[in-house]
Amino acid sequence: MKSNDYTIALLKEKVREMNQAELIDFFEEESRSGALKVKQTRVKQIAQETQAIHEYEQMLEYERRYNGKVVCGIDEVGRGPLAGPVIACAVILNDGHHYIGLNDSKQLSKHKRASLYEALTQSVTYAIGVASVEEIDKFNIYEATKLAMHRAIDKLPVKPDVLLIDAMKLNTGLIEESIIKGDAKSVSIAAASVIAKVYRDHLMEEIHEEFPYYNFNRNAGYGTKRHLDGLMQYGITAHHRKSFEPIKSMIKTEEHAKTITKLS
């Protein structure tokens, strides 16, 4: 059967899985403008799918350098927010992985991240490492990030041979590659980026239930206007980083005010 044997409404479903050669044969005798639009839409989809596959292959460059070794990708989420922990994820991809569209979590839509998170967490070997707000304030965010990454690696059920790390050095004694913008260059790091991001977003949504005044479910602890307004009106919670501005200055102001009150 050819395309002109179908209504235009049915064509959309019919061509959903067709490749380029099948499209050409299927629409060979077609003259309806609406049907030809359906064909053109599918042609564009095929081009996008081909490009995504090509990009995925390019992002396997680092993993292929270590063929035969257990490669682990590591990334973190939450270095910049004013509230909440920093989360690291360590990922060892499954054999035959094919997560087309995987990229730096910041470049993906919320829906795409959620879809990839579901697929990844059901298939890959991964572990989460957390550094608390107290540790961030005590050690600084850079050291706390390394701490979270070490914890993620230590929790893996399989010991990796190689670590691909997004812009960090961990000095683990294993083979390490620190890759600038690694979450856009390595499939393993991108996978870690997505899992860490969705995991932390869920955590901040839970904190939001307890402290709804700061809009944590939408800003993930970053310093949006709604968050800053909440700080000014309701003050600081145990989830806020006291070493980060403007919280640090707010605390100093409060302490100074208390001192003045006491002296007067």
Disulfide bonds with the S-S distance in Angstrom:
none
